[in-house]
Amino acid sequence: MVSSAILHLTLALSVTTVFTSAQRTCASYLNPADITAAEAQFLVDSALQGFDTANALSGRASAPINVYFHVVSQNATIGNVSDAQIKDQMKVLNNAFSDTGLSYVLAGTTRTINSDWFNNAGPDDSQQTAMKKALRHGGKVDLNIYTVGFTSSDTAGLLGYSTFPWEYSSAPTDDGVVVLFSSLPGGSIKNYNLGHTVSHEVGHWVGLYHTFEGGCSGSGDYVSDTPAEASPASGCPSGRDTCTGSSGVDPIHNYMDYSYDSCMTEFTTGQATRMRMQVQTYRGITV
């Protein structure tokens, strides 16, 4: 749903299928009131689950999270990412989450040639609805990742978007992650082709906000050990400090910021705790 999806946009120098260079920016359709309401409900829901925050990182999830990869292509060539790329993406994803207690296993891959979905699928539109209705597999515990081209006037420049865990109950078919096919490892979009668009989007899928959520004031991303950040980072600006009144420099290496893929290296302990609470509360994944 647009009101709850997180969108990742690039201001591309080209709107052709193969991107060569881009600047990543963000457009979030979660307004502050929606976030406040979601967090208030999360306090209630997580308490009902009896989640033990003190022991949140004492073990791992009972089993890896099943991942279903859906490759949607323009034709047999354009957008048809290889099995090797998917394998590499799974390695990147598991490396990114290696200290969080969550892990992922490829449970299946589908390949669909559909130029309408490839070019036009985006948040809340009819193409996305049809695509997910036809392809989505599993339930709330299963991660579905769709790769598309984002080439229409409405979607050109989009890197990806995700739903949040608490949305599953009201829109189960919508659940999942959609990314630009050329952002997978070995893809053609410069600075964003190491696979961390998926790392970032899956961060949302397990309940994380951007590190720059709320800027320098308020509750920010609702994680205490991510320093406040006024705006998303671009590139890899070492020492950047946009919230001088708060402790710590900007978390430019965090997967939930908007640095280059090569700059992203970490989730914090607090983020790991939050994601484990989220998936246990809303996805029924035992941790």
C-alpha positions in Angstrom: 0.0 0.0 0.0 1.3 3.4 -0.9 0.5 4.8 2.5 2.8 2.3 4.1 5.4 1.3 1.5 8.9 2.7 1.6 10.1 3.8 -1.8 13.7 4.2 -2.9 14.2 6.6 -5.8 17.1 7.4 -8.0 17.5 10.5 -10.0 18.9 8.7 -13.0 20.9 10.3 -15.7 19.2 7.9 -18.1 15.7 6.3 -18.0 16.7 3.4 -20.3 16.5 -0.1 -19.0 20.2 -0.2 -18.2 21.2 2.5 -15.7 24.7 3.7 -15.8 24.8 6.3 -13.0 22.4 7.6 -10.4 21.9 9.6 -7.2 19.8 7.8 -4.6 17.2 9.7 -2.8 14.1 8.7 -0.8 10.3 9.3 -0.8 8.5 7.8 2.2 4.8 7.5 2.3 4.7 6.9 6.0 3.8 10.2 7.6 4.7 10.9 11.3 1.2 10.3 12.5 1.2 6.8 10.9 4.5 6.0 12.4 3.4 7.2 15.9 0.3 5.0 15.6 2.2 2.0 14.4 4.7 2.3 17.3 2.0 2.7 19.9 0.3 -0.5 18.6 3.7 -2.3 18.5 4.2 -1.6 22.2 0.9 -3.3 22.9 1.3 -6.2 20.4 4.9 -7.0 21.4 4.0 -7.0 25.1 1.2 -9.6 24.4 3.8 -11.7 22.7 5.9 -11.7 25.9 9.1 -10.9 24.0 12.2 -10.9 26.3 14.2 -7.9 25.2 17.0 -8.7 27.6 17.6 -12.0 25.9 16.7 -10.8 22.4 20.1 -11.8 20.9 20.7 -14.9 22.9 20.0 -17.2 20.0 18.9 -17.3 16.4 15.5 -17.7 14.7 14.3 -21.3 14.9 14.8 -21.7 11.1 16.0 -19.6 8.2 13.4 -17.4 6.5 12.3 -18.9 3.2 12.9 -16.5 0.2 11.0 -16.8 -3.0 12.7 -14.9 -5.9 10.4 -13.7 -8.7 12.3 -12.6 -11.8 10.0 -10.5 -14.0 11.7 -9.6 -17.4 10.9 -7.6 -20.5 11.9 -10.5 -22.7 14.3 -13.5 -22.5 17.2 -11.1 -22.2 16.3 -7.8 -20.6 15.7 -8.2 -16.9 16.3 -11.9 -16.9 18.8 -12.0 -14.0 20.8 -15.2 -13.8 20.7 -17.9 -11.2 24.3 -16.9 -10.3 23.2 -13.4 -9.5 20.4 -14.6 -7.3 22.9 -16.9 -5.5 25.2 -14.0 -5.0 22.3 -11.8 -3.7 21.5 -14.5 -1.1 25.1 -14.4 0.0 25.0 -10.6 0.3 21.7 -10.7 2.2 22.9 -13.3 4.7 26.2 -11.5 5.2 24.4 -8.3 5.9 22.1 -10.0 8.5 24.8 -12.3 10.0 24.9 -10.5 13.4 21.2 -10.1 13.7 20.0 -13.6 14.5 18.1 -13.8 11.2 19.1 -15.8 8.2 17.6 -16.5 4.8 17.5 -19.5 2.4 16.4 -19.6 -1.2 13.2 -21.7 -1.4 12.3 -21.1 -5.0 12.7 -19.0 -8.1 10.1 -18.1 -10.7 10.7 -16.5 -14.1 8.1 -14.6 -15.9 8.2 -12.7 -19.2 5.7 -9.8 -18.8 6.7 -6.5 -20.3 3.7 -4.7 -18.6 4.8 -5.8 -15.1 8.5 -5.3 -15.9 8.0 -1.7 -17.0 5.1 -0.5 -15.0 4.8 -2.4 -11.7 4.9 0.1 -8.8 3.3 0.7 -5.4 -0.4 0.3 -5.4 -0.8 0.2 -9.2 -2.7 -2.5 -11.1 0.4 -4.1 -12.6 1.9 -4.7 -9.1 -1.4 -6.0 -7.8 -1.6 -8.5 -10.7 2.0 -9.5 -10.5 1.9 -10.2 -6.7 -1.4 -12.0 -7.0 -0.1 -14.3 -9.6 3.4 -14.9 -8.2 3.4 -14.5 -4.4 4.2 -17.7 -2.5 3.8 -18.7 1.1 2.5 -16.8 4.1 3.6 -14.1 6.6 6.8 -16.0 7.5 8.0 -16.0 3.9 9.9 -13.3 2.0 9.0 -12.7 -1.6 11.4 -10.6 -3.7 10.4 -9.3 -7.1 12.8 -7.9 -9.7 11.5 -5.5 -12.3 12.6 -2.7 -14.6 10.9 0.4 -13.3 10.9 2.1 -16.7 7.5 3.8 -17.0 7.0 7.5 -16.4 5.6 6.7 -13.0 8.3 4.3 -11.9 11.5 5.4 -13.7 14.3 5.9 -11.3 12.9 3.7 -8.6 15.4 1.4 -6.9 12.9 -0.5 -4.7 10.3 -0.6 -2.1 9.0 -2.8 0.7 6.1 -3.3 3.0 6.3 -3.5 6.8 5.5 -6.5 9.0 2.4 -5.1 10.7 0.7 -4.6 7.3 0.5 -8.3 6.5 -2.8 -8.8 8.4 -4.6 -6.2 6.3 -2.9 -6.8 2.9 -1.3 -10.2 2.8 -0.9 -10.3 -1.0 0.9 -7.0 -1.0 3.6 -8.3 1.4 7.1 -8.3 0.1 10.0 -6.5 -1.6 10.3 -5.1 -5.1 13.7 -4.1 -6.5 15.3 -2.9 -9.7 16.8 -5.9 -11.4 20.1 -4.1 -12.1 20.7 -3.5 -8.4 21.5 -7.1 -7.8 25.2 -8.1 -7.6 26.9 -7.6 -10.9 24.1 -5.4 -12.2 24.6 -2.3 -14.3 23.5 0.5 -12.0 26.7 2.2 -10.9 27.3 2.6 -7.1 24.2 0.5 -6.3 25.0 -2.9 -7.9 26.4 -4.8 -4.9 23.1 -6.1 -3.7 22.4 -3.8 -0.8 19.2 -2.4 -2.2 17.8 -5.8 -1.2 19.6 -5.6 2.2 18.0 -2.3 2.8 14.5 -3.3 1.6 14.5 -6.4 3.7 15.4 -4.2 6.6 12.0 -2.6 6.1 10.4 -6.0 5.7 11.6 -6.9 9.2 10.4 -3.7 10.7 13.2 -1.1 10.4 12.8 2.6 9.5 15.5 4.8 7.8 18.3 6.0 10.1 17.3 9.6 9.1 13.6 9.1 10.1 12.4 12.2 11.9 15.6 14.1 11.4 17.4 15.4 14.5 14.4 15.5 16.9 11.8 13.1 18.2 12.0 9.4 18.3 13.8 9.0 15.0 13.9 5.4 13.8 12.9 4.1 17.3 16.3 2.5 17.8 18.5 4.0 20.5 21.9 3.2 19.2 21.6 4.7 15.7 22.8 8.3 15.9 20.3 11.0 14.8 20.6 12.1 11.1 19.0 15.1 9.5 18.9 13.7 6.0 19.9 10.7 3.9 23.6 10.3 3.1 24.9 10.2 -0.5 28.1 8.5 -1.5 30.2 7.7 1.5 30.8 11.0 3.4 33.1 10.0 6.2 32.7 12.1 9.4 29.4 13.6 8.2 27.5 15.0 11.2 24.1 16.6 10.4 22.8 16.5 14.0 25.5 18.3 16.0 23.3 18.5 19.1 23.2 14.7 19.3 26.0 12.3 20.1 27.7 10.4 17.3 28.3 11.2 13.7 25.8 10.2 11.0 25.4 6.4 10.5 26.5 6.4 6.9 27.6 2.8 7.0 24.2 1.6 8.2 22.1 -0.5 5.7 19.1 1.8 6.5 20.8 4.9 5.3 21.2 5.9 1.6 25.0 5.7 1.0 26.6 3.8 -1.9 26.4 0.0 -1.6 30.1 -0.1 -1.1 29.7 2.1 2.0 27.0 0.0 3.7 28.4 -2.5 6.3 26.2 -2.7 9.4 23.0 -3.1 11.4 23.3 -2.0 15.0 22.5 -4.2 18.0 19.4 -2.1 18.6 18.3 -2.6 15.1 18.8 -6.4 15.5 16.7 -6.4 18.6 13.9 -4.4 17.0 13.8 -6.6 13.9 13.6 -9.8 16.0 10.8 -8.3 18.1 9.0 -7.3 14.9 9.2 -10.6 13.1 8.1 -12.5 16.3 5.2 -10.1 16.9 3.9 -9.8 13.3 5.3 -12.7 11.3 5.2 -15.5 13.8 8.9 -16.2 13.4 10.2 -17.7 16.7 13.4 -16.1 18.0 
